[in-house]
Amino acid sequence: MSKEPFFSVIIPLHNKECHIQNTIDSVLNQTFTDFEIIVVNDGSTDGSFNIVKKITDSRISSYTNKNRGLSYSRNYGIKKAKAKYIALLDADDLWVEDYLECISSFIKKYNKDYVFATNNYTWFKKKSPNLKSNPNSRCDVKLIHDYFRSGKNLFSYSSVIFHKSVFDKIGYFNETVNHGEEEEFSIRCFLNYNLVYIIEPKVFYLKNVNNQLTAPNKNRKRILPDYESYLTNNPNDSLNKYIDFIHFKLLVLFKMEKNYKLVKLYKKKINMANLTCIQKMKFYLPTNFFYTTKHIYIWFSNRFIHS
């Protein structure tokens, strides 16, 4: 590539043989074409990387490493990037064809900001998403000064783009943990930056597939960030609310794994005033009852709603 691209698209890859072709195609089919794709193979043991190597496009470069985790692979790709703007994309997610075009237009408009994201759809493997852009879309945008106030995640990490200087200022993804690294990065990021948030979904986030790190797995040894350490130097209600949201997510995860010890621990951490009514119901449900009802819901939704 003779000139610096506008975007560098970082795709960490670990055993996504059934998805990686479609994911890369969703980038190659973008209406905005000034980008490079960096695929970082994180020790895949299936045919994922062979699929990547067969794709002939000069904008794609690929690297392979031993299995060292998502954070390492993202950081590796970011350090290889030539562009000033870093787009992250998981190897089983998809972009609507005008995702980069939409983001690039707001980068020009909000040229003093450094973090940009769109909303995203949640989709399931049995569905075929429509990646065509909507000609009537308005691309409404919000400039969010206090990200933590909403008490939830506003985007997936396949729908966010950072100016590369963000990593110079706040550091890279935490390679010492293997779960919850995105929320930990969000805390560091939004203690320092605004978010330019495009309300219309432009990304399809795939859910309920094999090999998802966020799925319940009682055999997985999870190493978590210390979120509460950020409250020492930043004692504010918004950040407290966001950390309670993270702890609630972990509470649900550990209920699904029937990890009674950690369920008890995270119940003690959460301020109930920061939970919604539905979250409070899930909080109080006994672990075994929650586990059973959740599995019934998943079975029902997979059979009738997402089929």
N, C-alpha and C positions, 0 to 999 in steps of 0.2 A: 504494500500500500504506500503510495508515494507521498501522500499528505496526511496530516493528523485528522482522524475522523471526528465527527461531532460527538458521537456516543461510543463508548465501549460497553458491550453487552457481556456480562460475566455469567457463565452457566456452569455451576458445579455439577458433576455427574457421578452418581454411584448407583449402578444396577437399575437403570431406567430404560431397559431395552424396548419396552412396549410404548414408550412415550417420547423419547428423545428426538426422533425424526419429526414428529408433529410440532414439537416445541421449537426446533430450529427453523422449520418451515414457516412458523408464525412470525419469526423475525425476518427471514428472507423475503417474505411477502409484504413487509411494511411499505406504506406509501412514502415514508421518509427513508431514504436509502444510504445516508451518509453515516455509516457505523462499521465497527468491527465486532466480530463475535469471538470471544475467548472461552473455549470449553476446557475445564479443568477436570480430568478424569481422576476421581478419588478412589483408586484401587478397585474398579468394577470387576466383578467376576463373571458377568454375563456378556452378551454381545453388544452392549451399549456403545463402547468405544469404537468397535469395528464399524458400526453404522455411521458414526461421526466421520471417520476417516474416509468413507466412501462418498461423502458429500463434496462436490467440487465447486467451491466458491472462494475466490481470492480473499474475501473478507473474513474467512474463518481461520483461526489458528487454534491448535489444541496441544495440551500438555497432559502428561500422565504422572501420577505420584502414587506412593503407597497410601493406603486408607488412613487418613489423618483427620477426617471429619469435615463438616460443612464450613465451619469458620476458617479453617486453614485453607480450604479450596477457594473460598471467596477472597480471602486476603491475598492469596497467590495470584489470582486473576487480576485483582485491583492493581497490584504492583506491576503487572505486565502491561496494563492498559496504556494506550497512547492518547486517548481522548481526555478532555477536561471533565466530561460528564459520564458518570458510571451508572449503568443500568444493571440491576440484578434480576436474574430470571432462573427459577428452579426448573429442573429438567423434566418436570411433568406438568408445567403450567403453560398457558397460551396467551398471546397478545392479540387483541383486536387490531386490524390492519393499520389503523391510524393512531395507534398508541404513541409512537415516537413523534409523529407529526404534531399531535396535540401537545405533548410535553414541550417540544422544541418551541412552539409558538408562545408558551407561557414563560419559558426561559428568557426569551427576548423581551417580553413585557415586564417580567419581574427580575430585572437583570441585577438587582442587589441582593437577591435571595439565593439560597444554596441547596435547598431540599424541595423536591417536587414529587407528588404522588397522585395517582388516580384511585378512585374507588375500584372494587373488584367484584366479579360474580363468583359465587361458589357453585361448582358444577361437579357432576358425578360421572364416572367412567361410562355408564350406560347411555348417557346423553351425548349428542354431537353439538358442540357449541357453534354458534354463528359468528365468525370472525370478521364479517364484513362491517365496515363503518356505517353508521346511521347518518344519512345526508341531512337529516333534520336536527341532529344533536346540537346543543347549545354550548356544551363544554363550560358550564358555570364553574366558577372557582371561588374558593375562600382562602384568605390569608390568615392562617391560624397562629396566633402569638403564644398561646398557652395550650400545647398539645395535650397535656395531662388532664385538663379540666373535664374532658368527656368521659374519662374513666374507662377507656377501651382502646383497642387498636383500630385505627381508621383506615388502614391499608394492609395488604400483604407485602412481603419483601420481594415479590415479583412485580409489584406495581409502584416502586419507588426509585427515584434517580437522585444521585448526590453529585454535587460538584466535588472534584477530586480533592480539593483543599480541605474538605470536611474531615477526611481521614488523617490529614496532616495535623489538624488541630485537636481532634478528640481521640485519635487512635483508631485501630482496626477492630474487627470482630474478636471477641475474647476466645482464644484458642484453648484456655484451660477448663472450659465448661463444654458440655455436650448436649445441653438442653436449656432453652430460655435465653439463648444468646441474642436473639433479635430484640426482645424487650429490654435487655440490658443495654444494647447499643442504642435503642430508641431513647432511653433515659439520658445517656451521655449526649446524644445528638440534640434533643429538644430542650435540654438545659442551656443550649448555646444558639440554637437556630429556630427560625420560624418554619412553618410548613406551608408551601403553596399547594393547596389540595383541590384537585379537580373532582367534582362530585359525581360525574358520570362514570360508571364502570367501564374500564378499557382492558381488563385483564380477567382471565378465567383461572381461578385457583382450584385445582383438582383436589377432591376430598375422598376419603375412604378408599385408598389404594394401598397395595402392599409396599412395604419398605418406607413408610412415612415415619420420620423420627418423632413426630409429635403424637403418634398413636399410642394408646395404652399398651404396655409390654412389661409385665411384672419381672421379666428376666433381664431387663435393661438396667444397668447401673447408671443412674442419672447423676451428673455433676452439675449443680445449679449455681448461678451467680448469687452473690449476697446483695439483693436489691436494697435492703434496708440501710446498707452502708451509705447510700446516696442521700439519705435523709439527715445525716449528721451535719453536712455543710449546706443542705438545701431544705430546711424545715418549712415546707409549705403544704397547704391543704390539698392542692391539686396533685402534687407528686404523691402524697399519701394515698389519695384516691386511686391513682393509677397503679401503685404498688399493691393495693388491696385487690384490684382487678387481676393482677398477675397471680397473687396468692390464691385467689378464688379459682382461677384456671388450674393451678396446681392441685388444689383441693379436689376438684372434679376428676382430674387425671388419676390421683392416688385413690380416690374412691373406685374408679374403674379398674384399678390394679389391685384392689383390696389390700392396700398397704395401710393398715389400721394405725400404725405408729405415726406415719407422716400425715394422715388425715387429722389425727389429734393435734399434731404440731401446728399445722396450717390453720386449723380452726382458731387456735389461740392468737394467731398473728393478725386476723382480719377484724377490722372495725365494721360492725354490722351496719352502721349508718351510711357506709359507702356502697352498700349492695342494693340492687333493685329487688322488688318483691319476688320475682321469679328466682333470682339468685339466693334470696333468703330461704325459699322453699327447698332448693337443692342443698343449701348449707345444712338445714336441719334434718333432711331425710337420712335415716340410718344407712350406713355404707352398703350393707347387703341388699336392702330394699332399693336403694338408688341403682346399684349394679344391675339388679334384675330388671327394673323398669326401663333403664337406659338400653339394655340389650333388646328388650321387646320393641322399643321405639326404633332402634336401628334396623332390626329385622323387618318391621312393618314398613318403614320408609324405603328400604332397599327393594322390597317386594312390590309395593304399590305406588309409592310416590316418585321414586327415581328410576323406575324400570322403563 
